Amino acid sequence: MKIIRIITLLSITQITLTSCNKDLVCIDENLIVENAACTKEYNPVCGCDNNTYSNICIATNAGIISYEMGECKN
C-alpha cells in the first residue's frame, strides 16, 4: 500500500512541476527577428523575462510574448 501512495505522490508532483514549467516560457524563438526595423523611440515595456525593452517593437522582435507597459521594477 505504501508503494502505491509513493507512486501516486510522485506522479502528482511530476504533473505539477511540468505544468509550472509551461508558465516559465515567455520567449518564442519563432518570433525573433534580428535586424528588425524598429524606431529608437523610448516607450519602455517590461518583458515577461523581467527585462526592460525600449519599446514594443524591440520586445516583440526579441520574441517576447507578453509584456507590461513601463520599466521593470527590479
N, C-alpha and C positions, 0 to 999 in steps of 0.2 A: 504494500500500500504506500509506503514511503517513496518508493521509486516512481510511482505514478504521480504523486504530488510534486516531486522534484522535476520530472519531465514536464508537467503542466506549468509549473512556475518558470522554468527555463524558456518554454515556448512563448508564454505571455511576455516575458522580458525581451525576448528577441523581436517579437512583433512591435512592442512599444519602442524599442530603440530604432528599428527600421523606419517606423512612421515618423519619428523625430528627425531622422537624417534627411527626409524629404523636405522638411521645412528649412533646412540649412542651405539648400541650393538657391542661390539668388543671382547667379550669373549664367546666362545661356550662351554657350560658346558659339552657337549658330548665329547669334545676333551681333557678334563682334565685327566691327568694320574698321580696319586700320586705314589711316589717312582719310577719314571721313571729313567732308567739308562742313565744319561747324563754325559758328561765329565765335568771336572772343568775348562776347557779352558775358558779364559776371552776374549770373542769376542762380546762385548755388542751390544744389539739391543734395540731400543725404541719401546715398545709396543703401540698399539692404545689406551691403557688406561693411557698413559703418564708415565709408569714405566719403568725403565731400567732393563733388564734381562741380566744375564751373557753371555748367548749365545742363538742361535736359538732353540736348543733342549729344554732348560728350558722354553723359551717363549711359544713354541707350546704345550708343555705338561702342561702349565698353562692355556691352552685354548685360547690363544691369536690368533686371526685370521688374523691380519695384523700388520706389524712392519716395521721399517726402521733401517738400519744398523747404529750403533753408539749409544752413550749415549743420553738420553733425555735431552733436553735443557729446564730447568725449568724456 
